Amino acid sequence: MTSSSSTPPLLRALNGERPDTPPVWFMRQAGRSLPEYKRVREGTTMLESCLIPELAAEITLQPVRRHRVDAAIFFSDIMVPLKLAGVDVEIAPGVGPVIDSPVRSAADVRRLAERDLGDTPAIAAAIGIIRDELAGTPSGDASWTPLIGFAGAPFTLAAYLVEGRPSRDHLAARAMMHADPDAWSDLLAWCARISGEFLTVQVDAGASAIQLFDSWAGSLSLADYTASVAPWSRRALDAVAGRVPRIHFGTGTGHLLEELAVGADAVGIDYRTPLDEAARRLPGVPLQGNIDPAFLAAGWAPLEAHTLDVLARGAHAPGHVVNLGHGVPPTTDPGVLTALVERIHQA
C-alpha cells in the first residue's frame, strides 16, 4: 500500500510512516462513556442499535465530534455477524453475549455451517451516512477522517458459540478443539468465512481500514493458537487483503505476537507488553497501542507521564497508532479522553 503527505495520519502510520501528528483513536470510543450515547440508546437493545443505520452512524460519529480523534470505529458488535446469520444470540445486560443453543457437537457445527451471513444493507447504509459526515472520499488533502471497520476473530466467535456465554477460561471451546479436531476446524472455517464477509461488506461500503478483534485468544497456548486458530484468523484477514490496512488485536496475547502479525498489516498491542519490546519482536511491523486504561482514572499527571512513555516506546516501530491497550472503561470521564487526544497531538 502506498500513501503520501495528503493521506490522513492514521493511514500513513498503518503504512509504516511517521506523520507530523501522532494519530490516535480509542477502542470502545463509540459509546459507553459518553452521555450522548446513553441518550440515543434509550429504548433499544445493543444489537438493535447496531442494525438501525441512522443510530449506528450517530453513535460512530459522536466521539469524532467530541474528542477529535483521528479515526472513527464503526459502532457494531462482534455478535452482529452471528445475528445476521440467524444465530439466536442476545446481549444480556450485565452478562454479555448469550447464545440460546450452544454449539457442542459435530452435528451442531454442520447445521451452523449451512448458514450464510444474510442481509447486510443496514451495515452499508450506516457506513454511507458516516462517510458523508467524515468526508470519507479522499479529496486530495488529509482533512478527511478514516472509518475503521471491524469483526470478531474466529476463535472469539467460536468461544462464544461453544460456551454459550462469556467465560473466563473457555474450557468447553478448548476441549472441543482437542476432542474433535475436525468439528473444530469446520467451526473455525465457518467463523472465518462469516467474519471475512462482514469485513468485506464494510470495506465495500467505504471503511478505510479494518481491525480483527480476538478478545479471548490470550487463553490459548502458543502451540494451540498456531495449530488450531491462526490459519483461520488469517483467512478472515485475507478477505480484504490488499484493499485496506488490516490491524490484528488480541488481549493477553503477548506470547502470540509473532503469530498475530502474519497476515496483518499492523498489530495492536495490549497494555501488558511494552511497545519497544513488541517492536523488537516484530521488526518492520506498524504497531497500535498501548496506554493502560487504568491510567484514565489515575489523575492527569500519571496519565500524561504514562502516555509520553508509550509514545517514546512506540518510536521504535516504523509506524505507531496511539490507542489504549484495551477498551475505554464505561466510567471514564469523557473530558479526560478529549484532553488526552489534545496532548498526544502536541507530542
ROFIBA-877322 format. One record per residue: residue number from 0; residue in three letters; chain; x, y, z of N, C-alpha, C in turn. Coordinates in steps of 0.001 Angstrom, whole numbers, plus 500000, padded with zeros to 6 digits. Layout:
! residues N
REC;NUM;ALA;A;X;Y;Z;X;Y;Z;X;Y;Z
...
This chain:
! residues 347
REC;0;MET;A;500843;498809;500000;500000;500000;500000;500880;501244;500000
REC;1;THR;A;500455;502233;499272;501229;503469;499209;500438;504592;499842
REC;2;SER;A;501148;505605;500277;500486;506782;500835;501363;507987;500568
REC;3;SER;A;500868;509158;500939;501601;510400;500722;501232;511355;501829
REC;4;SER;A;501795;512538;501780;501513;513543;502805;500058;513983;502775
REC;5;SER;A;499332;513688;501689;497919;514043;501604;497021;512969;502212
REC;6;THR;A;497619;511887;502686;496870;510787;503296;496701;511061;504785
REC;7;PRO;A;495538;510762;505366;495336;511003;506805;496402;510314;507656
REC;8;PRO;A;496748;510926;508796;497816;510385;509643;497622;508919;510037
REC;9;LEU;A;496398;508498;510320;496169;507119;510709;496617;506158;509624
REC;10;LEU;A;496232;506429;508394;496578;505525;507308;498066;505574;507001
REC;11;ARG;A;498685;506724;507181;500132;506805;506982;500872;505969;508025
REC;12;ALA;A;500429;506067;509291;501074;505285;510342;500908;503792;510100
REC;13;LEU;A;499726;503385;509654;499496;501967;509362;500301;501502;508156
REC;14;ASN;A;500758;502457;507368;501610;502137;506224;503083;502154;506599
REC;15;GLY;A;503385;502342;507894;504773;502324;508345;505460;503665;508230
REC;16;GLU;A;504686;504750;508219;505260;506085;508118;505110;506825;509442
REC;17;ARG;A;505740;507998;509503;505695;508840;510699;505106;510201;510343
REC;18;PRO;A;503772;510352;510442;503171;511666;510170;503594;512678;511218
REC;19;ASP;A;503437;513973;510902;503838;515031;511830;503069;514949;513145
REC;20;THR;A;501812;514556;513078;500975;514448;514270;500705;512981;514565
REC;21;PRO;A;500990;512490;515771;500698;511090;516083;499198;510832;516004
REC;22;PRO;A;498760;509855;515216;497326;509566;515138;496852;508803;516367
REC;23;VAL;A;495622;509077;516788;495083;508431;517977;493590;508158;517794
REC;24;TRP;A;493174;506982;518213;491757;506662;518399;491690;505697;519568
REC;25;PHE;A;490492;505428;520060;490350;504578;521239;489384;503429;520965
REC;26;MET;A;489802;502240;521307;488867;501128;521246;487722;501381;522228
REC;27;ARG;A;486496;501096;521787;485268;501377;522541;485061;502870;522758
REC;28;GLN;A;485583;503702;521849;485319;505140;521966;483862;505447;521614
REC;29;ALA;A;483254;504608;520777;481875;504830;520347;480923;504205;521360
REC;30;GLY;A;480490;505011;522337;479528;504515;523309;480020;504583;524739
REC;31;ARG;A;479364;503825;525564;479688;503533;526957;479946;504740;527839
REC;32;SER;A;481025;505466;527589;481388;506562;528495;480733;507888;528131
REC;33;LEU;A;480059;507964;527006;479533;509248;526535;478063;509440;526924
REC;34;PRO;A;477727;510566;527549;476316;510800;527905;475413;510872;526683
REC;35;GLU;A;475925;511402;525566;475106;511473;524363;474792;510083;523817
REC;36;TYR;A;475703;509149;524031;475459;507758;523643;474321;507164;524467
REC;37;LYS;A;474367;507381;525758;473325;506829;526630;471958;507390;526276
REC;38;ARG;A;471930;508658;525864;470654;509265;525498;470074;508631;524244
REC;39;VAL;A;470894;508478;523200;470343;507972;521933;470060;506477;521983
REC;40;ARG;A;470695;505760;522918;470474;504314;523035;469221;503971;523842
REC;41;GLU;A;468591;504926;524478;467439;504638;525327;466345;503935;524526
REC;42;GLY;A;465871;502814;525075;464757;502095;524453;465137;501096;523401
REC;43;THR;A;466443;500920;523130;466870;499938;522139;467904;499000;522746
REC;44;THR;A;467877;497754;522325;468898;496811;522765;470190;497067;522006
REC;45;MET;A;471264;496465;522477;472561;496653;521827;472526;496216;520365
REC;46;LEU;A;472041;495011;520112;472053;494507;518741;471079;495276;517858
REC;47;GLU;A;469952;495718;518409;469047;496570;517634;469743;497864;517239
REC;48;SER;A;470474;498451;518167;471181;499705;517888;472173;499553;516747
REC;49;CYS;A;472816;498394;516689;473818;498159;515647;473204;498034;514261
REC;50;LEU;A;471914;497704;514202;471284;497415;512912;470284;498478;512482
REC;51;ILE;A;470246;499607;513192;469478;500773;512756;470482;501760;512160
REC;52;PRO;A;470535;501914;510841;471619;502686;510213;471834;504073;510796
REC;53;GLU;A;470764;504841;510977;470917;506206;511472;471470;506222;512890
REC;54;LEU;A;471058;505268;513702;471524;505214;515084;472968;504746;515154
REC;55;ALA;A;473302;503699;514406;474682;503212;514396;475632;504292;513892
REC;56;ALA;A;475195;505048;512878;476031;506124;512348;476226;507226;513382
REC;57;GLU;A;475149;507625;514041;475237;508678;515049;476202;508288;516167
REC;58;ILE;A;476102;507068;516642;476976;506628;517735;478426;506555;517269
REC;59;THR;A;478642;506115;516041;480001;506078;515486;480635;507458;515457
REC;60;LEU;A;479836;508458;515115;480356;509814;514900;480521;510614;516191
REC;61;GLN;A;479813;510251;517240;479855;511049;518474;481270;511280;519009
REC;62;PRO;A;482125;510259;519145;483459;510522;519689;484364;511308;518753
REC;63;VAL;A;484098;511237;517441;484893;512037;516494;484589;513509;516705
REC;64;ARG;A;483317;513831;516870;482937;515223;517110;483474;515722;518452
REC;65;ARG;A;483347;514890;519479;483698;515335;520830;485209;515354;521049
REC;66;HIS;A;485891;514274;520703;487306;514125;521068;488284;514530;519972
REC;67;ARG;A;487814;514669;518725;488690;514976;517585;489736;513876;517378
REC;68;VAL;A;489310;512647;517549;490205;511521;517278;490460;511421;515784
REC;69;ASP;A;491481;510645;515426;491923;510562;514035;491258;509447;513249
REC;70;ALA;A;490315;508759;513869;489566;507726;513158;488257;507484;513881
REC;71;ALA;A;487252;507119;513114;486015;506596;513677;486115;505077;513658
REC;72;ILE;A;485541;504433;514653;485442;502971;514655;483962;502655;514518
REC;73;PHE;A;483625;501828;513553;482225;501537;513259;481530;500957;514482
REC;74;PHE;A;480406;501548;514851;479658;501054;516006;478922;499785;515605
REC;75;SER;A;479386;498684;516159;478779;497398;515907;479124;496506;517086
REC;76;ASP;A;478993;495232;516933;479331;494285;517992;479810;493012;517316
REC;77;ILE;A;480718;492299;517981;481232;491090;517341;480144;490037;517148
REC;78;MET;A;478994;490186;517833;477889;489255;517667;477018;489572;516452
REC;79;VAL;A;477169;490753;515859;476295;491144;514756;476343;490165;513590
REC;80;PRO;A;477516;489714;513125;477508;488734;512027;476769;487444;512389
REC;81;LEU;A;476890;487010;513651;476156;485814;514066;474659;486078;514022
REC;82;LYS;A;474240;487236;514486;472820;487606;514443;472325;487630;513004
REC;83;LEU;A;473101;488221;512110;472706;488289;510706;472615;486901;510086
REC;84;ALA;A;473430;485974;510579;473422;484605;510064;472327;483747;510688
REC;85;GLY;A;471508;484342;511546;470387;483623;512107;470655;482907;513402
REC;86;VAL;A;471814;483150;514012;472104;482556;515315;471279;483279;516368
REC;87;ASP;A;470667;482518;517269;469837;483107;518325;470747;483613;519433
REC;88;VAL;A;471121;484881;519348;472038;485486;520304;471479;486824;520765
REC;89;GLU;A;471663;487113;522025;471295;488403;522586;472416;488885;523504
REC;90;ILE;A;472486;490193;523697;473433;490769;524648;472669;491006;525945
REC;91;ALA;A;472918;490171;526937;472214;490287;528212;472885;491350;529071
REC;92;PRO;A;472131;492347;529557;472724;493395;530399;473437;492787;531606
REC;93;GLY;A;474668;493245;531829;475448;492760;532956;476065;491398;532754
REC;94;VAL;A;475778;490767;531626;476319;489426;531347;477180;489449;530095
REC;95;GLY;A;476595;489892;528979;477274;489862;527696;476528;488971;526732
REC;96;PRO;A;477183;488523;525671;476502;487696;524669;476038;486354;525257
REC;97;VAL;A;474792;486004;524962;474242;484725;525387;473667;484021;524161
REC;98;ILE;A;474166;482813;523889;473725;482003;522759;472649;481048;523247
REC;99;ASP;A;471491;481065;522592;470379;480232;523051;470697;478741;522954
REC;100;SER;A;471324;478324;521856;471659;476903;521650;473143;476780;521353
REC;101;PRO;A;473973;476585;522379;475423;476481;522153;475784;475338;521201
REC;102;VAL;A;476905;475510;520545;477418;474516;519593;478306;473546;520359
REC;103;ARG;A;477879;472291;520469;478617;471347;521309;479004;470054;520590
REC;104;SER;A;478566;469855;519346;478824;468590;518663;479112;468838;517189
REC;105;ALA;A;479595;467790;516523;479843;467882;515087;478544;468155;514335
REC;106;ALA;A;477440;467567;514811;476151;467809;514163;475744;469274;514304
REC;107;ASP;A;476002;469856;515474;475717;471284;515669;476525;472131;514702
REC;108;VAL;A;477781;471768;514514;478648;472524;513607;478134;472412;512178
REC;109;ARG;A;477725;471215;511783;477222;471034;510411;475986;471894;510160
REC;110;ARG;A;475098;471942;511130;473901;472782;510965;474274;474253;510874
REC;111;LEU;A;475232;474676;511690;475663;476072;511663;476310;476420;510332
REC;112;ALA;A;477112;475509;509805;477867;475776;508579;476970;475964;507368
REC;113;GLU;A;475687;475597;507490;474753;475802;506383;474279;477251;506301
REC;114;ARG;A;474544;478021;507336;474053;479399;507388;474983;480348;506641
REC;115;ASP;A;474397;481335;505987;475153;482402;505333;475040;483675;506158
REC;116;LEU;A;475835;484673;505792;475844;485922;506551;474479;486588;506575
REC;117;GLY;A;473721;486464;505506;472402;487078;505481;472434;488494;504940
REC;118;ASP;A;471351;489220;505160;471192;490554;504576;472010;491583;505352
REC;119;THR;A;472731;492424;504616;473609;493416;505255;473349;494858;504802
REC;120;PRO;A;472201;495180;504222;472012;496572;503768;472082;497588;504890
REC;121;ALA;A;471710;497196;506119;471780;498142;507232;473218;498544;507517
REC;122;ILE;A;474136;497619;507344;475562;497910;507581;476061;498909;506534
REC;123;ALA;A;475778;498619;505270;476224;499512;504197;475583;500888;504315
REC;124;ALA;A;474310;500926;504697;473624;502211;504825;474236;503051;505937
REC;125;ALA;A;474544;502424;507070;475157;503156;508180;476502;503727;507766
REC;126;ILE;A;477299;502927;507081;478620;503404;506670;478499;504537;505658
REC;127;GLY;A;477495;504484;504809;477281;505585;503880;476998;506890;504599
REC;128;ILE;A;476182;506838;505630;475888;508040;506424;477153;508558;507102
REC;129;ILE;A;477921;507647;507659;479154;508023;508359;480130;508692;507397
REC;130;ARG;A;480301;508089;506248;481249;508651;505276;480835;510049;504830
REC;131;ASP;A;479557;510269;504703;479105;511599;504305;479557;512648;505315
REC;132;GLU;A;479452;512345;506607;479869;513330;507607;481386;513418;507710
REC;133;LEU;A;482065;512285;507569;483523;512308;507692;484204;512837;506440
REC;134;ALA;A;483431;513158;505410;484017;513480;504104;484956;512351;503715
REC;135;GLY;A;484428;511131;503785;485276;509944;503696;485873;509655;502350
REC;136;THR;A;485414;510306;501277;486058;510090;499991;487269;510991;499892
REC;137;PRO;A;488484;510418;499736;489696;511252;499680;489558;512371;498650
REC;138;SER;A;489924;513569;499076;489722;514737;498214;491020;515485;497924
REC;139;GLY;A;492155;514803;498092;493413;515445;497775;494090;516096;498950
REC;140;ASP;A;493471;516037;500150;494146;516538;501331;493879;515568;502479
REC;141;ALA;A;494440;515881;503637;494327;514964;504777;493243;515403;505751
REC;142;SER;A;492237;516119;505248;491225;516642;506147;490140;515620;506474
REC;143;TRP;A;490057;514555;505701;489013;513570;505951;489452;512601;507051
REC;144;THR;A;488474;512049;507746;488734;511150;508861;488407;509720;508447
REC;145;PRO;A;489341;508808;508571;489071;507427;508155;488078;506725;509085
REC;146;LEU;A;487383;505766;508533;486497;504895;509291;487123;503512;509350
REC;147;ILE;A;487207;502969;510561;487732;501623;510757;486567;500650;510911
REC;148;GLY;A;486535;499631;510081;485573;498557;510240;486163;497483;511134
REC;149;PHE;A;485325;496570;511603;485894;495514;512447;485010;494275;512449
REC;150;ALA;A;485616;493211;512937;484904;491950;513136;485590;491189;514250
REC;151;GLY;A;484855;490264;514844;485454;489372;515825;486249;488290;515124
REC;152;ALA;A;487370;487907;515714;488200;486853;515138;487527;485497;515312
REC;153;PRO;A;487863;484529;514469;487194;483227;514522;487212;482553;515889
REC;154;PHE;A;488342;482613;516622;488350;481936;517919;487384;482587;518897
REC;155;THR;A;487338;483897;518917;486430;484575;519847;484976;484246;519513
REC;156;LEU;A;484617;484250;518230;483261;483855;517854;482985;482412;518257
REC;157;ALA;A;483937;481530;517974;483754;480114;518296;483634;479903;519804
REC;158;ALA;A;484414;480648;520574;484359;480509;522027;482973;480856;522548
REC;159;TYR;A;482377;481938;522045;481018;482283;522456;480013;481226;522001
REC;160;LEU;A;480174;480746;520767;479236;479762;520243;479261;478469;521055
REC;161;VAL;A;480442;478044;521479;480560;476791;522216;480190;476976;523687
REC;162;GLU;A;480696;478030;524295;480423;478253;525725;478977;478685;525958
REC;163;GLY;A;478427;479429;525003;477062;479913;525149;476942;481247;525855
REC;164;ARG;A;478031;481698;526462;478052;482970;527182;479505;483291;527507
REC;165;PRO;A;479802;484470;528053;481187;484784;528407;481758;483761;529382
REC;166;SER;A;483055;483501;529233;483738;482515;530071;485118;483037;530415
REC;167;ARG;A;485610;482683;531590;486951;483113;531982;488040;482272;531337
REC;168;ASP;A;487781;480980;531164;488854;480089;530703;488536;479352;529409
REC;169;HIS;A;487280;479429;528927;486896;478832;527648;487209;477336;527603
REC;170;LEU;A;486918;476665;528695;487233;475244;528794;486486;474412;527759
REC;171;ALA;A;485195;474705;527549;484429;473911;526596;484967;474074;525183
REC;172;ALA;A;485315;475309;524820;485862;475546;523479;487212;474864;523315
REC;173;ARG;A;488052;474987;524310;489370;474358;524211;489267;472831;524249
REC;174;ALA;A;488269;472316;524956;488072;470863;524968;487646;470370;523589
REC;175;MET;A;486712;471078;522935;486291;470680;521589;487464;470700;520620
REC;176;MET;A;488327;471702;520766;489490;471828;519899;490305;470531;519873
REC;177;HIS;A;490419;469897;521027;491244;468689;521126;490439;467401;521000
REC;178;ALA;A;489165;467428;521448;488360;466209;521410;487874;465876;520004
REC;179;ASP;A;487580;466900;519208;487063;466680;517859;487684;467701;516916
REC;180;PRO;A;488948;467480;516549;489647;468479;515714;488943;468775;514398
REC;181;ASP;A;488274;467765;513815;487596;468009;512537;486406;468953;512713
REC;182;ALA;A;485612;468695;513751;484484;469598;514006;484985;470990;514346
REC;183;TRP;A;486050;471069;515124;486624;472372;515476;487083;473116;514224
REC;184;SER;A;487753;472407;513345;488225;473032;512110;487058;473543;511278
REC;185;ASP;A;485991;472752;511190;484812;473192;510433;484169;474416;511086
REC;186;LEU;A;484136;474439;512415;483564;475589;513130;484386;476843;512885
REC;187;LEU;A;485713;476730;512999;486577;477899;512761;486502;478359;511314
REC;188;ALA;A;486371;477403;510381;486258;477775;508971;484992;478590;508736
REC;189;TRP;A;483882;478189;509376;482640;478947;509221;482773;480327;509842
REC;190;CYS;A;483344;480398;511038;483535;481693;511690;484424;482609;510854
REC;191;ALA;A;485474;482038;510261;486371;482832;509413;485627;483360;508195
REC;192;ARG;A;484768;482529;507615;484002;482958;506444;483058;484099;506802
REC;193;ILE;A;482338;483943;507919;481384;484973;508323;482099;486278;508665
REC;194;SER;A;483220;486178;509403;483982;487385;509748;484540;488056;508507
REC;195;GLY;A;485102;487256;507598;485661;487808;506371;484617;488490;505518
REC;196;GLU;A;483423;487888;505440;482348;488502;504657;481868;489794;505316
REC;197;PHE;A;481821;489811;506649;481394;491022;507356;482402;492146;507142
REC;198;LEU;A;483688;491826;507170;484712;492828;506877;484585;493336;505445
REC;199;THR;A;484319;492427;504514;484197;492805;503106;483034;493757;502897
REC;200;VAL;A;481908;493503;503554;480757;494404;503453;481151;495811;503887
REC;201;GLN;A;481900;495912;504978;482287;497221;505496;483267;497930;504563
REC;202;VAL;A;484219;497177;504018;485182;497786;503093;484489;498188;501799
REC;203;ASP;A;483599;497325;501294;482850;497677;500083;482056;498965;500282
REC;204;ALA;A;481557;499173;501497;480741;500363;501780;481577;501607;502039
REC;205;GLY;A;482889;501437;502274;483736;502615;502419;484660;502663;503614
REC;206;ALA;A;484755;501596;504416;485719;501601;505514;487131;501711;504954
REC;207;SER;A;487975;502505;505622;489334;502783;505135;490391;501882;505758
REC;208;ALA;A;490020;501143;506802;490908;500196;507471;489997;499237;508226
REC;209;ILE;A;490565;498125;508694;489757;497202;509496;490597;496713;510678
REC;210;GLN;A;489885;496267;511714;490560;495619;512840;489853;494305;513150
REC;211;LEU;A;490639;493254;513286;490132;491957;513701;490417;491812;515186
REC;212;PHE;A;489345;491681;515985;489455;491580;517439;489446;490121;517866
REC;213;ASP;A;490467;489709;518619;490442;488373;519216;490454;488534;520726
REC;214;SER;A;489277;488741;521276;489160;489047;522702;489672;487926;523595
REC;215;TRP;A;489554;486675;523148;489826;485555;524039;491027;484710;523628
REC;216;ALA;A;491776;485100;522611;492919;484294;522172;493989;484171;523244
REC;217;GLY;A;494031;485112;524172;495021;485046;525235;494868;483839;526133
REC;218;SER;A;493737;483157;526067;493539;481956;526881;494228;480734;526287
REC;219;LEU;A;494760;480869;525076;495351;479737;524370;496864;479692;524540
REC;220;SER;A;497397;478492;524521;498853;478339;524452;499322;478704;523052
REC;221;LEU;A;500600;478989;522915;501151;479294;521596;500949;478119;520646
REC;222;ALA;A;501145;476903;521138;501004;475724;520279;499574;475581;519777
REC;223;ASP;A;498596;475755;520692;497199;475622;520277;496804;476730;519316
REC;224;TYR;A;497248;477952;519594;496898;479061;518714;497480;478837;517319
REC;225;THR;A;498736;478450;517269;499418;478278;515985;498767;477184;515144
REC;226;ALA;A;498432;476073;515779;497927;474927;515030;496438;475002;514740
REC;227;SER;A;495663;475537;515689;494209;475368;515612;493414;476656;515453
REC;228;VAL;A;494087;477798;515452;493364;479075;515366;493959;480004;514318
REC;229;ALA;A;495276;480170;514331;495915;481163;513456;495539;481027;511984
REC;230;PRO;A;495487;479810;511419;495134;479733;509987;493776;480330;509668
REC;231;TRP;A;492847;480244;510601;491505;480752;510342;491437;482262;510541
REC;232;SER;A;492202;482794;511461;492271;484248;511594;492870;484858;510331
REC;233;ARG;A;493882;484191;509796;494488;484699;508558;493506;484631;507399
REC;234;ARG;A;492667;483611;507399;491670;483510;506336;490697;484687;506420
REC;235;ALA;A;490280;485053;507625;489382;486201;507778;490065;487485;507306
REC;236;LEU;A;491330;487676;507690;492068;488862;507263;492279;488875;505755
REC;237;ASP;A;492476;487701;505163;492715;487610;503725;491535;488120;502909
REC;238;ALA;A;490347;488151;503513;489157;488573;502769;489292;489990;502233
REC;239;VAL;A;490067;490834;502910;490234;492224;502454;491714;492547;502206
REC;240;ALA;A;492518;491526;501972;493951;491732;501735;494171;492634;500530
REC;241;GLY;A;495092;493605;500696;495456;494494;499606;494469;495627;499364
REC;242;ARG;A;493362;495651;500099;492350;496684;499882;492465;497815;500892
REC;243;VAL;A;492653;497461;502152;492789;498445;503231;493791;497892;504237
REC;244;PRO;A;494377;498769;505086;495248;498257;506144;494444;497390;507122
REC;245;ARG;A;495084;496311;507599;494421;495355;508487;495175;495295;509816
REC;246;ILE;A;494479;495636;510897;495046;495593;512245;494550;494321;512924
REC;247;HIS;A;495442;493612;513572;495073;492403;514311;495341;492666;515784
REC;248;PHE;A;494307;492541;516610;494437;492853;518028;493856;491740;518884
REC;249;GLY;A;494561;491417;519965;494045;490485;520948;494477;490905;522338
REC;250;THR;A;493713;490501;523340;494078;490815;524719;494777;489627;525359
REC;251;GLY;A;495801;489929;526155;496573;488867;526787;497356;488036;525803
REC;252;THR;A;497755;488643;524698;498374;487886;523607;499865;488197;523439
REC;253;GLY;A;500517;488609;524517;501941;488909;524407;502761;487726;523923
REC;254;HIS;A;502322;486517;524240;503051;485315;523815;502722;484915;522378
REC;255;LEU;A;501793;485639;521745;501338;485277;520395;501677;486324;519337
REC;256;LEU;A;502448;487341;519678;502598;488496;518789;503103;488119;517398
REC;257;GLU;A;504080;487239;517342;504621;486869;516032;503557;486213;515158
REC;258;GLU;A;502691;485413;515763;501614;484785;515013;500550;485798;514599
REC;259;LEU;A;500231;486738;515491;499240;487759;515161;499685;488602;513964
REC;260;ALA;A;500986;488773;513818;501498;489645;512763;501387;489021;511378
REC;261;VAL;A;501323;487699;511297;501276;487032;509989;499899;487270;509364
REC;262;GLY;A;499889;487862;508190;498630;488140;507511;498016;489475;507865
REC;263;ALA;A;498643;490221;508777;498140;491539;509169;499115;492615;508688
REC;264;ASP;A;498620;493849;508585;499475;494972;508211;499976;495732;509424
REC;265;ALA;A;499302;495563;510563;499700;496194;511823;499173;495321;512953
REC;266;VAL;A;499813;495433;514102;499400;494627;515253;499068;495551;516414
REC;267;GLY;A;497897;495341;517014;497530;496061;518218;498123;495375;519432
REC;268;ILE;A;498726;496158;520312;499424;495626;521484;498647;496016;522734
REC;269;ASP;A;498315;495042;523579;497592;495406;524786;498552;496031;525789
REC;270;TYR;A;498028;496433;526950;498830;497227;527891;499881;496410;528629
REC;271;ARG;A;499892;495094;528450;500824;494254;529203;502216;494187;528582
REC;272;THR;A;502340;494457;527291;503612;494325;526581;504127;495699;526172
REC;273;PRO;A;505293;496137;526637;505837;497443;526228;506021;497508;524714
REC;274;LEU;A;505766;498674;524141;505835;498795;522686;507247;498616;522144
REC;275;ASP;A;508262;499006;522911;509615;498799;522397;509952;497311;522331
REC;276;GLU;A;509448;496540;523290;509641;495089;523221;508893;494502;522025
REC;277;ALA;A;507651;494955;521810;506878;494477;520671;507570;494834;519360
REC;278;ALA;A;508126;496045;519278;508824;496469;518064;510059;495607;517815
REC;279;ARG;A;510747;495233;518875;511913;494357;518726;511508;492988;518196
REC;280;ARG;A;510389;492489;518663;509932;491163;518239;509264;491179;516868
REC;281;LEU;A;508769;492351;516456;508060;492463;515178;508719;493525;514316
REC;282;PRO;A;509953;493301;513885;510652;494331;513102;509911;494650;511802
REC;283;GLY;A;509779;495950;511543;509135;496390;510305;507624;496417;510353
REC;284;VAL;A;507022;496062;511498;505560;495996;511594;505033;497240;512328
REC;285;PRO;A;504132;498015;511726;503500;499118;512459;502721;498587;513658
REC;286;LEU;A;502726;499362;514732;502067;498941;515966;500966;499911;516362
REC;287;GLN;A;500029;499397;517124;498960;500218;517684;498889;499970;519191
REC;288;GLY;A;498692;501040;519959;498552;500898;521414;499375;501949;522127
REC;289;ASN;A;499615;501722;523401;499002;500729;524258;498890;501311;525667
REC;290;ILE;A;498221;502492;525748;498014;503167;527023;497145;502285;527920
REC;291;ASP;A;497567;502096;529148;496812;501293;530105;495528;502036;530475
REC;292;PRO;A;494343;501451;530222;493095;502155;530534;492968;502563;531994
REC;293;ALA;A;493680;501873;532898;493596;502235;534317;494077;503654;534568
REC;294;PHE;A;495003;504147;533745;495537;505496;533936;494502;506576;533639
REC;295;LEU;A;493429;506233;532925;492393;507230;532635;491725;507723;533903
REC;296;ALA;A;491783;506932;534973;491179;507324;536248;492222;507598;537322
REC;297;ALA;A;493483;507726;536908;494575;507865;537886;494991;509309;538125
REC;298;GLY;A;494392;510263;537411;494810;511658;537517;495656;512052;536321
REC;299;TRP;A;495670;513365;536032;496328;513823;534813;497833;513600;534828
REC;300;ALA;A;498516;513866;535924;499982;513746;535932;500432;512315;535626
REC;301;PRO;A;499898;511298;536304;500305;509928;535947;499917;509551;534517
REC;302;LEU;A;498727;509999;534063;498299;509671;532703;499219;510298;531670
REC;303;GLU;A;499568;511562;531868;500448;512237;530907;501809;511571;530864
REC;304;ALA;A;502372;511275;532024;503695;510643;532062;503656;509276;531385
REC;305;HIS;A;502631;508506;531670;502494;507188;531057;502333;507296;529542
REC;306;THR;A;501531;508255;529090;501312;508438;527658;502603;508815;526945
REC;307;LEU;A;503383;509711;527537;504660;510095;526920;505624;508914;526863
REC;308;ASP;A;505567;508050;527874;506391;506844;527853;505951;505908;526725
REC;309;VAL;A;504642;505762;526543;504129;504934;525449;504570;505497;524102
REC;310;LEU;A;504492;506817;523943;504933;507437;522689;506420;507208;522442
REC;311;ALA;A;507213;507312;523491;508656;507092;523340;508950;505652;522939
REC;312;ARG;A;508271;504722;523572;508483;503309;523226;507951;502998;521824
REC;313;GLY;A;506838;503641;521468;506281;503432;520138;507153;503952;519023
REC;314;ALA;A;508092;504846;519363;509008;505381;518352;509931;504310;517785
REC;315;HIS;A;510026;503159;518447;510857;502064;517954;510197;501317;516797
REC;316;ALA;A;508910;501531;516589;508199;500886;515490;508218;501779;514258
REC;317;PRO;A;508092;501205;513059;508101;502047;511854;506910;502996;511782
REC;318;GLY;A;505792;502607;512355;504613;503450;512437;503899;503143;513735
REC;319;HIS;A;503260;504157;514323;502607;503960;515619;501274;504694;515636
REC;320;VAL;A;500201;503936;515832;498876;504494;516063;498636;504434;517565
REC;321;VAL;A;498435;505588;518181;498239;505623;519623;496812;505159;519942
REC;322;ASN;A;496711;504307;520940;495418;503772;521351;495557;503301;522782
REC;323;LEU;A;494484;502849;523357;494553;502168;524638;494989;500723;524416
REC;324;GLY;A;495434;500097;525496;495789;498686;525419;494590;497792;525622
REC;325;HIS;A;493420;498369;525740;492137;497678;525763;491081;498764;525573
REC;326;GLY;A;489803;498472;525826;488769;499445;525531;488592;500505;526604
REC;327;VAL;A;487889;501578;526227;487558;502652;527171;486640;502094;528263
REC;328;PRO;A;487023;502215;529540;486114;501779;530610;484846;502632;530623
REC;329;PRO;A;483698;502055;530961;482449;502817;530910;482387;503970;531900
REC;330;THR;A;483220;503937;532945;483202;505008;533952;484149;506157;533611
REC;331;THR;A;484788;506112;532460;485767;507138;532091;485118;508511;531928
REC;332;ASP;A;485777;509530;532443;485354;510917;532244;485666;511300;530796
REC;333;PRO;A;484653;511621;529976;484932;511973;528581;485920;513129;528435
REC;334;GLY;A;485923;514054;529403;486853;515168;529326;488301;514730;529369
REC;335;VAL;A;488572;513630;530058;489938;513105;530116;490369;512621;528733
REC;336;LEU;A;489474;511952;528020;489816;511484;526678;490058;512648;525726
REC;337;THR;A;489230;513676;525822;489418;514852;524962;490771;515504;525230
REC;338;ALA;A;491108;515672;526498;492398;516272;526858;493550;515389;526426
REC;339;LEU;A;493369;514074;526524;494434;513147;526127;494706;513232;524624
REC;340;VAL;A;493657;513335;523828;493853;513479;522385;494627;514760;522087
REC;341;GLU;A;494265;515845;522738;494993;517115;522546;496464;516964;522876
REC;342;ARG;A;496738;516306;524008;498139;516153;524439;498925;515291;523467
REC;343;ILE;A;498317;514235;522975;499007;513372;522008;499289;514131;520720
REC;344;HIS;A;498351;514943;520288;498550;515714;519052;499636;516777;519215
REC;345;GLN;A;499945;517142;520442;501017;518126;520688;502386;517467;520772
REC;346;ALA;A;502426;516150;520876;503705;515464;521120;504617;515540;519895
